[in-house]
Amino acid sequence: LSKYITNPGLEHHEALMHLIGYVKRTRKMKITYGREPREGIDFGINELGGYVDAAFACDYDTRKSKTGFVLFLNGGPVAWKSKDQSIVALSSTDSEVDAAVRAIREVKG
């Protein structure tokens, strides 16, 4: 949404209303960490794991892909990021590899 702040359209207003509704519905939710395995997270206690994904050429203005990842420790997220890739990928495979490399760099620090 912030990308279009200087020239918003109707679709941006609708996206904002959707975001506000999401925040209202989830305001009592919280991130928790613990020793018990959590449903849907396949990583053990004190074991770092994560998920990574990319959306190929999803920015209609620049044709750049989007990278996203989340890292978990003890059942809760400890690092996450979503951003446009700095290059224009030539294929969805290029986009996915770039996303994986970015996540690995985050782990290595």
Secondary structure, DSSP 8 states (H G I E B T S, - for coil): -GGGTTS--HHHHHHHHHHHHHHHHHTT------SS--TT----TT--EEEEEEETT--TTT---EEEEEEEETTEEEEEEEEE-SS--SSHHHHHHHHHHHHHHHHH-
